[in-house]
Amino acid sequence: MSIRDDNKRFEEIFQKMDRDYESYAKSFGMTYSSLAMLEYIWDNQPCTQKQLCEITMLPKQTVNTIIMSFVRQGYIQMLELPEDRRVKTMSLSDAGRKFANTVLPKIKNAEDQSISRFTEEEKRTFFKLLEKFAASFSEELKK
């Protein structure tokens, strides 16, 4: 198999996973990006918009649009930091926790169950190779 064939296979696999996440998000009236932000907020409360931009690599405007949508839906509470009133932290409201508890456990379970199908040796190999790929990819982009 050529490098080009390997790259195509890699892209197809990750695009399929992205489509699965996107399809799942749409079933709840969300985008993949809003699903990713909901998951990050759920796992990292309280957090800031800056943190969301860094983790999702989305533009500040996109993150702000999604956050404001969550605020309008009553899913997010925003609080100013006493030491810097320009910075607001976000946490899930009761409605947000209820919504997240409806949406996110199925994804977490699917990820957990998928990994659990690997033997311990397969897990070590999978993560070792994934880490090696990520490091090589990062190194190649810096050249």
C-alpha positions as CSV (number, residue, x, y, z in Angstrom):
1,M,0.0,0.0,0.0
2,S,1.4,3.4,-0.9
3,I,1.7,6.4,1.4
4,R,-1.1,8.1,-0.5
5,D,-3.4,5.0,0.0
6,D,-2.5,4.9,3.7
7,N,-3.3,8.6,4.1
8,K,-6.6,8.2,2.3
9,R,-7.5,5.3,4.6
10,F,-6.6,7.4,7.6
11,E,-8.8,10.3,6.4
12,E,-11.7,8.0,5.7
13,I,-11.6,6.5,9.1
14,F,-11.5,9.8,10.9
15,Q,-14.1,11.4,8.6
16,K,-16.4,8.5,9.4
17,M,-16.0,9.1,13.1
18,D,-16.6,12.8,12.6
19,R,-19.8,12.1,10.7
20,D,-20.9,9.8,13.5
21,Y,-20.3,12.5,16.1
22,E,-22.0,15.1,13.9
23,S,-25.0,12.8,13.2
24,Y,-25.4,12.2,16.9
25,A,-25.2,15.9,17.7
26,K,-27.8,16.7,15.1
27,S,-30.2,14.2,16.7
28,F,-30.2,16.7,19.6
29,G,-30.4,19.8,17.5
30,M,-26.7,20.5,17.9
31,T,-23.6,20.8,15.8
32,Y,-20.5,18.7,16.4
33,S,-18.8,21.9,17.7
34,S,-21.6,22.6,20.2
35,L,-21.5,19.0,21.3
36,A,-17.7,19.2,21.9
37,M,-18.2,22.4,23.9
38,L,-21.0,20.9,26.0
39,E,-18.7,18.0,26.8
40,Y,-15.8,20.2,27.7
41,I,-17.9,22.3,30.0
42,W,-19.4,19.3,31.6
43,D,-16.0,17.8,32.3
44,N,-14.3,21.1,33.3
45,Q,-16.6,23.4,35.2
46,P,-16.1,26.2,35.7
47,C,-14.3,27.2,32.5
48,T,-13.7,30.2,30.4
49,Q,-14.4,31.1,26.7
50,K,-10.6,31.3,26.2
51,Q,-10.2,27.7,27.4
52,L,-13.0,26.6,25.0
53,C,-11.3,28.4,22.1
54,E,-8.0,26.7,22.9
55,I,-9.4,23.2,23.3
56,T,-11.7,23.3,20.3
57,M,-9.4,25.4,18.1
58,L,-12.5,27.3,17.0
59,P,-12.5,31.1,16.5
60,K,-13.6,33.2,19.4
61,Q,-16.7,34.4,17.4
62,T,-17.8,30.8,16.8
63,V,-17.3,29.8,20.4
64,N,-19.2,32.9,21.6
65,T,-22.1,32.2,19.2
66,I,-22.5,28.7,20.7
67,I,-22.1,29.9,24.3
68,M,-24.7,32.6,23.8
69,S,-27.0,29.9,22.3
70,F,-26.5,27.8,25.5
71,V,-27.2,30.9,27.6
72,R,-30.4,31.6,25.7
73,Q,-31.5,28.0,26.2
74,G,-30.7,28.3,29.9
75,Y,-28.0,25.7,29.8
76,I,-25.1,27.9,31.0
77,Q,-24.5,30.2,33.9
78,M,-21.9,32.9,33.5
79,L,-20.1,34.5,36.5
80,E,-17.5,37.3,36.5
81,L,-14.2,36.6,38.1
82,P,-13.7,39.0,41.1
83,E,-10.1,39.5,40.2
84,D,-10.9,40.4,36.5
85,R,-14.5,41.3,35.8
86,R,-13.8,41.1,32.0
87,V,-13.4,37.3,32.3
88,K,-16.5,35.2,32.9
89,T,-16.5,31.6,33.9
90,M,-19.2,29.2,32.7
91,S,-20.9,26.4,34.4
92,L,-23.9,24.3,33.5
93,S,-27.2,25.3,35.0
94,D,-29.6,22.7,36.3
95,A,-31.2,22.7,32.9
96,G,-27.8,22.4,31.3
97,R,-26.8,19.5,33.6
98,K,-30.1,17.7,32.7
99,F,-29.5,18.2,29.0
100,A,-25.9,17.1,29.2
101,N,-26.9,14.0,31.2
102,T,-29.3,13.2,28.4
103,V,-26.8,13.7,25.6
104,L,-23.3,12.9,26.8
105,P,-23.5,9.5,28.6
106,K,-24.2,7.7,25.4
107,I,-21.1,9.1,23.7
108,K,-19.0,8.4,26.8
109,N,-20.3,4.8,26.9
110,A,-19.7,4.3,23.2
111,E,-16.1,5.5,23.6
112,D,-15.6,3.4,26.7
113,Q,-17.2,0.2,25.2
114,S,-15.2,0.6,22.0
115,I,-11.9,0.8,23.9
116,S,-13.0,-2.1,26.1
117,R,-13.2,-4.4,23.1
118,F,-9.4,-4.2,22.9
119,T,-7.2,-6.5,24.8
120,E,-4.8,-4.8,27.2
121,E,-2.0,-5.3,24.7
122,E,-4.1,-3.8,21.9
123,K,-4.8,-0.8,24.0
124,R,-1.1,-0.3,24.8
125,T,-0.3,-0.6,21.1
126,F,-3.2,1.6,19.9
127,F,-2.3,4.4,22.3
128,K,1.4,4.1,21.7
129,L,0.8,4.3,17.9
130,L,-1.7,7.1,18.2
131,E,0.8,9.1,20.4
132,K,3.6,8.4,17.9
133,F,1.4,9.5,15.0
134,A,0.4,12.7,16.9
135,A,4.1,13.5,17.8
136,S,5.2,12.9,14.2
137,F,2.4,14.9,12.7
138,S,3.2,17.8,15.0
139,E,6.9,17.6,14.2
140,E,6.2,17.5,10.4
141,L,4.0,20.6,10.6
142,K,6.8,22.5,12.3
143,K,9.2,21.9,9.5
